[in-house]
C-alpha cells in the first residue's frame, strides 16, 4: 500500500520535473542571452600633436558576450565637474570642439560574439590651435533593444584622450591637503587633494599604506590619477576591509611632475557603530555600579553611625 | 719523519692546486654559458561593462496608484589601476517613457534630492548613492507606492549621474540599479519604453 503510494508520488514528481524543468532552463537561457558585454582597449591615451598636424591611432572593441550586437562609434568632449571629478561629456561654451577633430574608420558596426573590432581614428588639430591640453572621449555604444517594453538598456565604454597640442605649456601642480580623521567608522578613509594650476594635464601616482600599531601591513593601494588643467582633484581612498575596531597608522606618498611628497603619518581609531554602542553600554553599567557602591557605602556608614549612637 | 711531513705538504699543495684549477675552469665554463635576456611586455588597459539588456516593470494600475520596482545588475571589470567611473543617463533626448502619443513623466527628483514616487511617473535609484539612502530596496509588482523608497529622474545623456567610482582595478564589480514605475487608472494603457545608457570610463 505504502509502496504503491510512493510509486504514484514518484511518477507525479517526475511529471512535474519534466514539465517545469525545461521552462526553468529556458528562463535561465533567456536571461543570460539578454546580457551584452562591451569592452574597449586601451582606456586612455596621451598623444602630443603639433598644431595643423594629424595623429592616427586605433582602439579595439571586444564582444565577450554570448550574442552579437550592433554598436555605434563616436567622440564627445571630455571634462570634469567638481573636485570629485565627475566626468561630463558636454561641450563648454566658447571652448574648442575637440570631438570634431576626430574621424573614425567606421561609425557603426555589428560585432559577433567573441570577436574583436579594430577602429582606426584620425585626430586633425586645426592649425590655429593654441598649445596646451585638450580632452575628448571616443565611445563604443551598444544599441538598445528598441522593440522591448520597459527600460531598454545600452552600454558604452570610452577611451579618454588627453591631447597635448605641442608648444610652450605650463606644468604646475601642488598637493593641497592630506586627511584621515582620527575617529572613523569603517571603512577607514583617507583623502588627498591635488591641484593642477598649469595649462596641461599630468598624472599623479598615489600610494597609501595602512599599518596596525605593531607596524604590520594591513592595506596597501597604489593608484594613478590624471589631473586636468585648472582643476582640483579630491581622491578618496577607502579601505573596504576595515575591521570594526582598531588603531591604525595611515602613511603614503604622492608623486607628480617629477617630485615626491611624503605624506605625514595619520593615526586613526576605527570604531563601528556597534562597537561604540557596546562601549557606551559598558560605560553606563560601570557608572551605575560605581554609583551603587557609593550609595551602599553611604547607607552602610549611616547604619554604623546609628549602631554606635545606640 | 721530516721527509714524511714534506711529502704530505707536497700532496696537500698539489691537491689545492688541482682544486683551484678545477674551480677556475668550472667558473670560466659557467661564465661562458651565462647569458641574460630581458623580457618585456606591455599589458593594455581594458574596461568592460555589461547589463541585462532590458528591465520590464509592468504595472496594473489602481485608483490610488500601483508601483512596480524592478532591478538591473551592471557589471564592470577593468585592469586600469586608476579605477573606473560608472554613470547612468538617458540614451535619447526624452526623459519620459513613451507609448505612441502617451507618456509617463520622469520623476521630479534628482540624485542628490530624490523624491517619493508620484503617480504616473518613473525613475531610478541606487541604494547608498547620493540622497537615495541605504534602502534596502526590494522588487515589488503592483504594490502600493512606497512612502520611503525615493527615486530620481534619469539625467540627460551628456551629463550622466555617477553611480559608482572606484580607486583601483575591478573584476566583475556589480552595481544594482532599481527602476520604479507608478501608475493610476488615468494613465492610458500601452507599452511604454525608454532607453538608459550606462557609461564606464577609466579614472
Interface residues (C-beta under 8 A of the other chain):
Chain A: X31 X34 X35 X36 X37 X38 X39 X40 X41 X42 X43 X44 X62 X64 X65 X76 X84 X85 X86 X87 X88 X89 X90 X137 X139 X141 X144 X145 X146 X148 X149 X150 X151 X152 X153 X154 X155 X156 X157 X158 X160 X221 X222 X223 X224 X225 X226 X235 X236 X237 X238
Chain B: X44 X45 X46 X47 X48 X49 X50 X51 X52 X53 X54 X55 X56 X57 X58 X70 X72 X74 X75 X78 X80 X81 X82 X83 X85 X87 X91 X97 X157 X158 X159 X160 X162 X165 X167 X168 X179 X191 X192 X193 X194 X195 X196 X197 X198 X199 X200 X201 X202 X203
